[in-house]
Amino acid sequence: QGVASQAVPLAVHKKLQEEFGDLYGEQNVAISGIHTHSGPAGYLQYLLYDITSLGFVRESFDALVDGIVLAVTRAHRSVRPGTLAVARGELLNANTNRSPTAYLANPASERARFKHDVDKDMTLLRFDSANSGKSIGALTWFPVHCTSINNTNRLISGDNKGAASQMFERHAHRDAGHGSRLASVSASACSADGRDGSSSDFDPAFLAAFGQANVGDTSPNVLGAFCQDTGLPCDPDHSTCDGRTEMCIGRGPAYPDYFASNEIIARRQFERALSLWNESSSTPVKGGISYRHAYLDMSNTQVEESTWTRAGRTCHASMGFAFAAGTTDGPGAFDFTQGDLNGTTFWRLVRDFLHVPSEQQKACQAPKPILLDTGAVTLPYAWQPAIVEISILRVGQVVVLCVPGEFTTMAGRRLRAAVKEAVAETWGPDVELVIAGLTNTYSSYVTTFEEYGVQRYEGASTIYGPHTLDAYIQEFRKLAEAMVDGRTTPPGPLPPNLVPKQWSLLPPVVIDSTPFGGAFGKVVVEPPPGPWHTNQTVSATFQSACPRNSLGRRGSFLTVERKADGVGGGWEIVHTDNDMSTKFEWGRPHVLSSESTAVVSWRIPPDAQPGTYRLQHFGDSKGILGGFTPFSGATGSFQVGPPVPPTSRRSGQQWSAAMGGWEWSRLAARTVLRTCGLGSFWGLPV
């Protein structure tokens, strides 16, 4: 999930309450997004966030809701005694600040308390079974945007955090003696008491999650931002090249290979998480469990002056001119620039055609020049939220602050410090506070008051005005103080459920067909028999149907299978579309065609066992009467030989040219292209 959607939690809560009564709800369920920018769109209920998918996409929404409910249900039914431990440590060279000039606007005395202009600490929560002593999971928080794969990509991917999760789980399952089939291991793979007879430290159902933190001004493009035409650094104040944003792009550690950069940033997070998991000095988590939640009307919250806040009030939502400039992770277009405090006459006229902001709104949002006065536009329905939600989850000394947006580095630091002061006397000075970004509701960015005045992308996207952060600090402290005192908190104004009002300009799947004499799942292009070797890419083309038909109906669009050794050995699944080594690309010959094909590719990883393999494709076709029919198809067998010494085969770069670009298969790709209607987040600046 790229970001939290207010509509998704509302639907999840309803389904959970149907199953479990009042046990689970908004008070104790927090749904966070890792903020991949290569995810399916169309599931957020506010218009601005669904533009790239041409509106609401029911298939995306239902798949997310059903998947989350299933995950919670499985977790509930596999509850067993366990222990927790927390560890924190520094991770360098995995993130950088993409708006350093805005960060410098914060007071020098405040900046002097920190070594870096982004948070470099990773926090890991380890989950162990009390019965077996084996580790059943790890949850980390570390701030870095999932924009390693840039906006030229049209494949669905979890980006660096999704890849880091796979790496950790693959390591754990291999250590547990379950090979590389980590994607297929489920909660049911272990017995009720968690014992599997292995001497491994990991349970065979081990899960790893890499969560977001105060991610707002962070980037994985650690080499910095450069002009594509000259190779020189971009203008630092406006992130432009010769006055324009389009050519100013951040570079990852393996630039210009964005997929290799993604793998590097992912591996750095995984390796640090593994070292924290192994940390002998990790602290056992002890103490009670508590939580508080509140809905807030952020369109008009009065902020009282205090040690942590300045007096003021929030505004109804609006986006500034610099929002349209994008960032160095994904630049915008036209003549928009970051740091714009004035706007242009032409775009003001375009804005006024949609809606003229009031003088009161202009004053409230100042110094932001308003491009889109989204909070005042309600046709065909609300463009951005007015009501958001915040919550605090506590287990022992670990306190999770669930925020409904992207807090910048210093904004997150201030929030943590303010809440810690409120709870440290009661919960102890060693309380571990983490920020879970993009949780339950998405409301764009949150900067400090000083950063807001610079009006780079993050400030222009702080939609409730310059006092946004102070309002959140005030309201989080209220929740924290209530937890300390054992008081309940008022629920606040309920958010609207806009799902019944959703529009979509995305045409439905009408029918799927095959050429005369063809069949769904038929192999159109077979892979050569080989032998194939490490880092080569095997691919096959199948007659297919729109993947939108299959969301929620199956586990994978593809499998890579190896024939078991011995006489009469069957086929064993070794990879699915959830692996970084596979790729699934679907398309039609032209927009109005009902025929389609799918290309299944597998880049052979270094640990592939020699043997006989095949590729399979799975899908569902839609008939003329509207029903769905499952299909599958398999290639002929091909051979994978032992690794060949590098001196006796072509280099990776040569194979990239010869095999059609193997680097694309670096990401785990459950691919649904826009022609089938899911879109992606990359249509909006990031």
N, C-alpha and C positions, 0 to 999 in steps of 0.2 A: 504494500500500500504506500503510495507516494506521500499523501497527507491525510490527516484525520478529516472525516466528513461528518458534519453534525447529523445528517440524515442517517448515516450508517449506524452510529451508536444508538439513536432512537429506535431503529428497527431491531438492533441486536438486543437491547434491553427488553423490548416487548416479547421477543421470542424466548429469551431466557426466563422471563417471568412466567410465561406459559408452561415452561418445563419445570422450573424450580421454585415458583412462587416468588416471595420477596427476598430470597437469598442473594440474588445478584441484581444489580441495577446501577444507576448513574453514580451512586455513592461509592461503590467499590469496584467498578469496572472502568479501566482506563485503556483506551485504544489509541496507540501512537503510530505514526507513520515514520518510516526511515527517510522519506523524502527523496526516493529515487525519481529522477526526471525522465526515466524511460519506462514509466508504468502506464497502464490503461487509464483512460480518463472517463468522464461522464457519470460519476457517482456522487459528486458534490451537489448540494441542492441550491447553491447560489450561482446566478447566471454567469458572473465574470469568470468563475473557475471552470465552467464547462464549455466555454467558447470553442476551445480547440477540438472538442469532440462533436461539434455542431449540436450541443445540447446534451440532455440526459440520455444515458445508455443503460437501459434496464438490465441487460445481461451483466454489465460490469457491477452494477449495484447489487444485484441478487447474488452474484458469485462471492462478493466480499462479505455480505451479511451472512450467507449460509456457511462460508468457510470459517468465519470468526465464531459463530455459534457452535459449529462442530468442534472447533478447537477447545472452547470453554467446556463443552459437554464431555469431551474426552479427558480433559484435565480433571474435571470434577469426579469422574468415575474411576480415575486411577490414583486418587489421593491416598497417600500412605505417609507414615511418620518420616520426618527428614530433619536435616540440619542445614543452616545457612552460614556462610562466611563471606566477609567483604574484604576486598583489597583495592588499593589505589596506587597507581604509579604513572610516571611520566612517559609519554609517547611522542618522540620527536619526528619531524620530517614526514608527517602524515596530514598536516593541515597548515594553512597559511591564511592571513587576513587579506581579503579581496577589497576592503575599503579602509586601508590604513590611514588615509588622511582624515576620515571621519573619526576613527578611533583617537587620533591625536587631538581632537577637539575636547576630549574629556580632561578634567583637571590634571595638571602635571603631578600633583601630590598623590592623586589616586592612582595614576598610571605607574608611579614609582614603586607601588606596593607589589607589582607583578613583574615577572621576568620576561613574559612574552605578551604580544598583542592579540593572541588567541589562547584559550585554555588548552594546555597540553596534557592534562591528567586524564587517564582512563580509569573509570571505576567499574569493578567487576563484582557481581553477586553470584556466589557459587551455591548450587543446590545439590545436596548429597542425600542418598537414601539412608535412613537410620537402620534399616534391616540388613542391607547388604554392605553398607559403607561405601558404595560406588557412587560416582558423580552422575546425576541425572540431568544436569543442565547448567548453563552459565548465561548470565544477562549482563551486558556491558552498556555503559554510556560514554560516548566520546563525540565531540562536536566536529563534524566534517560533512560538507555538502555531498550528496550523492550525485555529483556532476562530473565524475571522471570520464564518463562516456558523453561526448558532446552532442549538440543539437542536430548533427547530421544523421544520427542514429534513428532507425525506425523499428528496432527490435525491442521487445519487452525484456527488461532486466532489472535485477535488484541492485545494480551498480556495485560500488565498493563494499557496502555493508551486507548486501545479499551474498556477495562472493566470500566475504570474511566468514559469514555464518556457515557456508558450505565447507570452507576449508577446515574450520574447527570441528564440524560434525564428521567430516570425512576422516580427520585424524582420530577422533574418538572412536568411530565405528571400526576403523582399521585396527586400532589398538585393542578393541574388544573382540577382534577376530571375525568381523563381519564384512571384510573386504571393502569395496568401494561403493556398495549399494546403500549409501547413507540416505538417499532420497526416498527409498522405499521402506525404511524402518519406521514403524509406527509405535504408538504407545502400547499396542497389544503384543509387541514382540517380546516383552519380558513378562515374567510371571508376576503374580500379585505382590510378592515380597521383594521384587526387583532382582532376584538372584538368577544368574544365567550360567553358572558353573565355570566362568572365565576368571582368570587371575588378573584381568585388566582392572584399572582404576575407573573405567567408564562403564556405565550401564549401556546395553545395546540400543536403548531408546533415547540416548543423550541428545539434547537439543541445545543449540546456541543461538542467542539473539543479540544483535548489535544495534542498540538503540541510539537515537539522536539526543543531543543535549542543547546547549545554547549555540545553535548552528548558524545564526543569522548572517554573520559577516565572514564565515569561514569558507575555505575552498580547498579541494584536493589537488589543485593545480599549483604545486609547491615551487615550480621553477619561476613563477611570476607571469605577468601579462606582457605580451609583446605584440608589435604591429606585424601583421602577416605579410605586408608588402615590403617593409624595410628591414624587419628583424630587430628593430630598435625597441626599447621599452616604451610602453604607452605613456601618454601624459598622465601623471599621477593624480591630479585633482579631478579630471573629468573622464579618465579612461578612454581617451580618444586617440586616433591617429589622423593627423591633419584635420582635426576638428570633427571627425565622424567616429561613431562607435563600432561600426561593423567589422573593422579589421583588428580591433583590440581584443585578443583572445588569450586566456590563461593557458599555460602549458603544464601538463602533468609530467611525472618523472621519466616517462619513456616517450615524450613528445617526438614525433607526431603520431605515434601509435596510441590512440586513446584507450584501446582495449588492453594493451599491455600496461598502460598507466593505471587502469582500473585494477588490474591484478596485483600490481605492486602496492598500491594504497590498501587494498584489501588484505594482502599478506602482512603488511606492517601492523594492521589492527589485529589480525588473527594471532600473530606471533607474540604481540604484547599481551593479548588476552590469555594466551596459553601460559606465558610466564607468570601472570598474576594468578591464574588458576593453580599453578604449582607453588605459589608463594607460601613459604613456611611461616611468614609473619602475618598472614591474613588473620583477621579478627573474627572470632565467632560472633554471630548475630544473636543477641539475647534480649528478651523483653517482649512486651505486648504488641498487639496489632490494633491499629486504629486508623480512621480515615474521616475526612470531611470533604464536602463538595458544595459548590454554589454556582448557580447561574447568575451572570452579571449582565446588566444592560450597559454596554460600553458606549452607547451613543450619547450618554449624558450622566456620567459618574462624577460626583463632586469629590475632589481630593482635598483633604485637610492638611495643613502644614504640620510637619513633624521632623524628627531627626533624619528620617529617611525620605521624606517627600516634600515637595513644594506645593503650595496652594494653587488650585486651578480646577479645571473640569475637562472631561473628554468631549469629543465632538462626534457627530454622526460620520460615517465612513466616507473617505475620499482617497483617491490616488493622485500623487503628484506627477509633474511632467517627467521627472527622472525615472519614474517607474517604467515608462516606455523605452528608456535607454537600455534597459537590461543590465547585465553585469558582465564581467570578464569571463564568467563561466558560460554565458549565453547572451551575447549582445543583442540589442534591439535593432531598430532600423530608422530610416528617415533622418531627421536632424535633431533628434532627442539626444541629450547628453546628461550624464550624472553631474550632480552639483548645480543643477539649474534652479536658481531662485527667482526667475522671472517668467519663463515660458516664452512662447512666440505668438505673434498676432494671428498667424494662420491657424495654429492648433487651438487657440482660444476661440476662434470662430467655430471650429469643428465642435469643440466642447459645448459651446453655447447652443449649438443646434440640437444637441442631446438634452442638455439641462444647464441652466444658468445658476451657478451657486449663489446663495444669498450673501449679503455683506457680513452677516453674523457668522456664517460658515467660513468665509474667507478669513475673518479675524480669528476665529477659533483655531483654524488649521495653520495660521501663519507661523513661520515664514514659508510654508509649503505653497507653491503656486498650483492650484487645483486643475488637474487635467480631466478627471472623471469624478463627479460628485455622486459616487455610487450609493451612498446612504439615503439619498433623496429620490432615487429612481426605483420604482416598483413595478415597471412594465417590462416583460409580462409577469415578473415576480421579482423579489428582492435580488439585488446584484451582489451584495456582500452582507455578512451577518451584523445585526445590532446586538443580539444576545449571544454571549459566549459562555463557556463554563471553565471553572478552575477546580482543582482538587489537590489534596495532600494525602498520600498513602504512607503509612509508617509501619515498619516491622522492626522492633528493637531500636537500635541506634541508626538505622537506615531510613531516611526520609526522602520521598520522591515528590517533587513539585511538578505537577502536571500542568503544562502551559499550552494555551490554544493558538500557538503561532511560533514564529522564528525569532527568538530573542538573540540579540547580538552578544558578543563576548562580555562587554562591560555591563550590559543590561542584566545578563544572567548572574554576573558576580554580585551586583547590587541586590538582586532578589535573594540570592542565597544568604548573603550577609545579614539582610534585614530579618529573614525568617530565623536564622540561627540565633540572633540576639533574643528573639522572642521565646525560644524553646530551650536554649542551652542550660539555663539554671535548673530546669526540671528534668530534662532528658540527658544532661551531661555535656561537658565541653567536647567530647569526642564524637558527637552526633555527625553522621555522614549525610550531607545533603546533595542530591543530584537533581538535575532538571531533565524531565522527559519532554522533549519538544514535540510540537505538532500533535497534541493530544486532544482527542474528542471533538474539537472544532478547529477549523483552519480560518485564521483571520489575518493572514499575511505576516508582517514583521513587527518587531518591537525594538526600538532603539532607545538610547538614553536621550535626555532632554538636549544635551550638547550635540550629540551625533545628529539628532533630528534637524538642528539648525544648519547643518552642512548640506542636507538634502541630496545625498547620494542615493542610490537605488533603495537601500534599506530604509532610509528616512522617508523617502517619497512613498514607500509602501507601508509605513506605520500609519494605519488607516484612521485611528481615532485621535490623532493629533499629538502635540508635543508632550502632553501629560499622560500618555498611555502607560508608560512604565510605572510612573508614580501611582496610578490607579491600581495596577496589578499588585505592586508592593503593599499598598494599603489593604487591599482585599485578601491577599495571601496571609498577611499578618493577623487579620481577623480570624481566619480559619485556624491558624497555628495557635493563637491564644485560646480559642475555644477548645482545641484538642488538649492543651495543657490543663485547662480548667475543668475538662470533662463536660463542657456544655455542648448542646446541639446548636446547629446554625440554620437560619431560615433558608429554604431552597432557592429563593430568588425567582424572577420572572421566567416562565417556561419558554423555550424557543419554539418557533413555529415548525410544523412538519409540512414542508413544501413539496414533498414527493408527488402528491396528487395534482399539483399545478404544473409539473414539469413539461417543458416543450422539447421537441427534438426535430431537427431538420435532417436527421440521419435516416435514410430509407431502410426499411426492414429487409431481411433476406427473403426474397420471394420464392425462389426455387433453385435447386442445384441440379446440374445435369452433366453428362459426359458426352464425348464425341460418339458418333454412330459406331456401335460395336465395342465401345469401351465399358469400363466398370469402375466404380469408386474403389480406390485402393490399388488399382492396377499400376504396375511399375512402368513408367514411360521411358525412363533412362536408368539402366542398370549400372552399378559400379563395376569396374573391371575386377577380375578375380584375384589380382594381386600377384605376389605378396606386397602388402602395405607395411609401412614402418612408422615409428614415432614421429610426430609432428606433421605427418601427411594427413590430408583431409579426404575422407571417403564421403561421397554424396550420391544421392539417388533422387529421381523426380517421380512423384506419384500423381495419379489422377485424384483430385481431392474435392472437398466441399468447404463452405465458409466455416472457419473456426468459431464464429459466434454461435453456431448451432451447438457447440460442444461444451461451452462454459458451464461448469457445475455437473457435467455428465460423465466426465472421465478424469483419470489422474494424469495422463500424459498424452501428447500428440505423437510421440515417437518413442521407440526403444532401440537401444543397441544391444544385441544379444550374442552370447558366445555359446557354442555347442560344447556341452560338457564332455570331458575326456572319458574314454572308455566306450565299449560297444553299447550301442543303443542309448547313448547319452542324449538328453533333451536339451532344449535351448534355455539358457539362463540369462536373465536381464542384468546387464552390467551398467547401463546408463539410461537415463530418461531425458526429457526436455528440461529437467531441473538441474542438469549438470553443465558446468562451464565448458565442457568439451563439445557440446552439441548445439545445433542451430536448426531452427524450423522457420522456413520462409514460405509464405503463402501469397498467391496472387492470381488475378484473372488476366486473360489476354487483352481484354478491354473492359471499360467500366460497365457496359450494359450486358456483358456476357454472363450467362449462368454457369459456364464451365470454369474450372479453376484447377491449378496444380499446386503441389507443395514440394519444396526441396528440403530433404532431410540430410544434414551434414554432420559428420563426426570427425573432429580433429583428434587423432590417436594420441592419447597422453603417454608420458614416459613409463607409467606403471602398468600399461596394458599387457596382459598375458598373451603370448603367441597362441594362435589357434584359429579355428573357423568361426566366422562371424556373419551376421546379417543385420540389416536395418528393417524396422517395421514402422508403419504409419497407421494411426488410428484417427477416426473422425466420425461425424454424423452428417448425413445428407438430409436436406429438406425436400419433401415431395410436393407435388402440385396441390395436394389436399391439406398441406401444412404439417403433417407428421414427420418425425425424425427417425431415420434408420441408421443404426451403427454400421460401420464398415472398418475393415483393416486390410492391409496389404504388406507383403514381405518381399524383400529382394532375394535374389539368389545368394548363395554363400560366397564369401571371399576370405582370403587368408591374411592374417596379420603375423608377420615374422618377428624374430627377435630384434632388439634395437641394433641399428647399424652404426658403426663408429662414425663420428662426424666427418672425418676426412674422406670417407668413401661415399658420401651422399651430398646432395645439394644443401646449401645453407637455408635457414628459415626464410630469408628474404627471397631466395630463388624459388622456393616452394610456394611462397605467397603469390608470385607472379604466375608460376606454372599451374597451380591448383585453384586459381581464382580467388585468392585472398583468404588464407586460412585464419587470419587474425579475427575475422568476424565470429568464428566459432568459439572464441574465448568466453563469451557470455552464455549463461544458461538462458536459452531463448524459447519461451513460450510465445511465439510471435503471432500477432494479429495486426495486420496492416490496416491503415486508415481506410483503404478501399472496402474493407469489411466492417469498418465503422467504429473502432475503439479509440483511435487517435492516441495522443500522448500529451504529457505535460509540457513538452518542449515548445508548443505553440505560443506560450506566454513567456515573457522574460522571467528570469530566475534570480 
